[in-house]
Amino acid sequence: MGRAKVGLVPLVLLGLSHRTAPAEVRDRHTVPQARICDALRALGDYGAINEAAILSTCNRMEIYADVADFESGIAQIKEFLTTYRSMGVDDFDKYLYTMLGAEAVEQLFRVASGLDSLLVGEPQIMAQVKDALRLGEEVGSVGPHLARLFRVALQAGKRARATTAIGSDFVSLGAAAVEMARRHCDVAAASCVVVGAGKMGSIVAKHLSARGARSIVIANRTLKRAQAVAAELGAQAVGLEMLPDIVHHCDLLITAVGRGSLITADMLQSVGAACRPQPLLIIDIGVPRDVEPAATHLPGVVLYALEDLREVIDQTLSGRRAQIPAVEEIVSAHVGEYIRWYRTRGAAPLIASLKEKAEQIRSAEIEKLFARIPELDEHQRQLVIATSVSMINKLLHAPVTKLRESAARSEAVDEAALVQTLLDVDAFSDRLQRQLDARTAPLFTNAKDA
C-alpha cells in the first residue's frame, strides 16, 4: 500500500493500555519521559517510518507513526519494541493492539478527549498528548502529518471539555486511593504513611488530612520537599531511608512514586509476625508499581494496586459517563475534519500539475497575442500579463475546487485521467484566448490610433 493514491492515511498505531494489559506489563513497557527522545531517534532509523510520536503515560504506551506502507511500518515498529523495549512475542499476541488509518486517528482523538482514560475525562491526558507532540517536534521525528494530527486531537479534547461535562467533578487517582482506603479501614483512627511528595502524593496527603487521619507521615527522596508538604498539613516528614522502620508502625500506606519495587516483600516480611489488630493496608498507585507484587501473598498485608481502583472510579464517575455520547460526536466530527484535510493535502501534487499545465497554456497564448500586437509598449505588455494571470486564477478556481472535493471523497485517484478530465486543454485555451482578446481590444485600438 503506497502513497501514490490520494486519500490513504498511512498512519499506524501500536500500543497497550489499561484496557489490554495488567499493571506489571504496562510497567515493563512504559517509556520513561527522559528516554522518549532517544526512543524517537531510534524509531527514525527505520526506513518505513517517516514520522513518529510516543505517548507514554501511567496507563498506556502508544506509538503513532506515519509509514511508507502498513506492512513494513508495523513490522519495523515491532522490531523496535523487541530490541529497544525488550517486548516478547507473547506480549505482542496478548496485549498489543494495532490500528490503521482512520481507526488510529480516532483512537488518538478519543485519548485526548478523555474517553479512553482509566478516569474518564481526566485532564492530565491533554498535557501528556501535548508533551508527546513537543518531544517529537524537538527531536524532529514529528513532521507535518503527525503535527496536524496531534493538534487536531488537542482541539477535540479542548472542545469536549468546553462544551460537555466530561471533565466535571474531577476525581484524581489520589482521591480514589483515599476512598478505597476509607472502604477498608477507619481512616480517622489510622496512622498513615504517604510515600512520595510529588503532585499525586500531595493530593493523597491532603485527602487523608481532610478525612481526619489520626497521623500522617510523608516519606520522600528529597526531605525538603516532604517537609514543605507536611508543613501545610501538620504532618511529619522523613526520608525514604526511614521506610523499613515506619512501615511496621502504620495502619495505612499509600505510595505514589513510580520507581519500581521501592517497597520490597523482604521489607514487609515481619509485618505479619507483629501483633497487629488489623493487617497493614497498602494502596500502590505508582507507575511503575512501587510495591513488589510478591508482597500480595504476605500474611498481615493487604495490597491493592492501580487496577483495583476501577470500581471506586466507576461509581464516582457515573454522572460523567452520561457525557460520553456527546463527546463521541465531537470526536467523530474532528476525525472527519482531519481525514478530509489529509486527502485534500494528498491532492496537492495534482493541483500543482493542473496549475503548471494552465501556466503553459497562458504563456503560449500571451506569446501569440504579443505577436499579433507587436506595437504594444512595455507598460501595456505588463498589464496584459497581469490580466492573464488573474484570468488563469479565476478559470482554475472551479477545477481546483472539484479536485479537492474529489480527493476528500475518494480513496484513489488516477492523476493523468483526473487532470485531463478537469482541464480540457483545447477548451481552456479557447476560453483564455477569447477573454484575452476582449480585455486587450482597447489596447489594440489605442495602439492603432497612436
C-alpha positions, 0 to 999 in steps of 0.5 A: 500500500503506497502513497501514490493514491490520494486519500490513504492515511498511512498512519499506524498505531501500536500500543497497550493500555489499561484496557489490554494489559495488567499493571506489571506489563504496562510497567515493563513497557512504559517509556520513561519521559527522559528516554522518549527522545532517544526512543524517537531517534531510534524509531527514525532509523527505520526506513518505513517510518517517516514520522513518529510520536510516543505517548507514554503515560501511567496507563498506556504506551502508544506509538503513532507513526506515519509509514511508507506502507502498513506492512513494513511500518508495523513490522519495523515498529515491532522490531523496535519494541523487541530490541529497544523495549525488550517486548516478547512475542507473547506480549505482542499476541496478548496485549498489543493492539494495532490500528490503521488509518482512520481507526488510529486517528480516532483512537488518538482523538478519543485519548485526548478527549478523555474517553479512553482514560482509566478516569474518564475525562481526566485532564492530565491526558491533554498535557501528556498528548501535548508533551508527546507532540513537543518531544517529537517536534524537538527531536524532529521525528514529528513532521507535518502529518503527525503535527496536524494530527496531534493538534487536531486531537488537542482541539477535540479534547479542548472542545469536549471539555468546553462544551460537555461535562466530561471533565466535571467533578474531577476525581484524581487517582489520589482521591480514589486511593483515599476512598478505597482506603476509607472502604477498608479501614477507619481512616480517622483512627489510622496512622498513615504513611504517604510515600512520595511528595510529588503532585499525586502524593500531595493530593493523597496527603491532603485527602487523608488530612481532610478525612481526619487521619489520626497521623500522617507521615510523608516519606520522600527522596528529597526531605525538603520537599516532604517537609514543605508538604507536611508543613501545610498539613501538620504532618511529619516528614522523613526520608525514604531511608526511614521506610523499613522502620515506619512501615511496621508502625502504620495502619495505612500506606499509600505510595505514589512514586513510580520507581519500581519495587521501592517497597520490597516483600523482604521489607514487609516480611515481619509485618505479619509476625507483629501483633497487629489488630488489623493487617497493614493496608497498602494502596500502590498507585505508582507507575511503575508499581512501587510495591513488589507484587510478591508482597500480595501473598504476605500474611498481615498485608493487604495490597491493592494496586492501580487496577483495583481502583476501577470500581471506586472510579466507576461509581464516582464517575457515573454522572460523567459517563452520561457525557460520553455520547456527546463527546463521541460526536465531537470526536467523530466530527474532528476525525472527519475534519482531519481525514478530509484535510489529509486527502485534500493535502494528498491532492496537492501534487495534482493541483500543482500539475493542473496549475503548471499545465494552465501556466503553459497554456497562458504563456503560449497564448500571451506569446501569440497575442504579443505577436499579433500586437507587436506595437504594444509598449512595455507598460501595456505588455505588463498589464496584459500579463497581469490580466492573464494571470488573474484570468488563469486564477479565476478559470482554475478556481472551479477545477481546483475546487472539484479536485479537492472535493474529489480527493476528500471523497475518494480513496484513489485517484488516477492523476493523468485521467483526473487532470485531463478530465478537469482541464480540457486543454483545447477548451481552456485555451479557447476560453483564455484566448477569447477573454484575452482578446476582449480585455486587450481590444482597447489596447489594440485600438489605442495602439492603432490610433497612436 
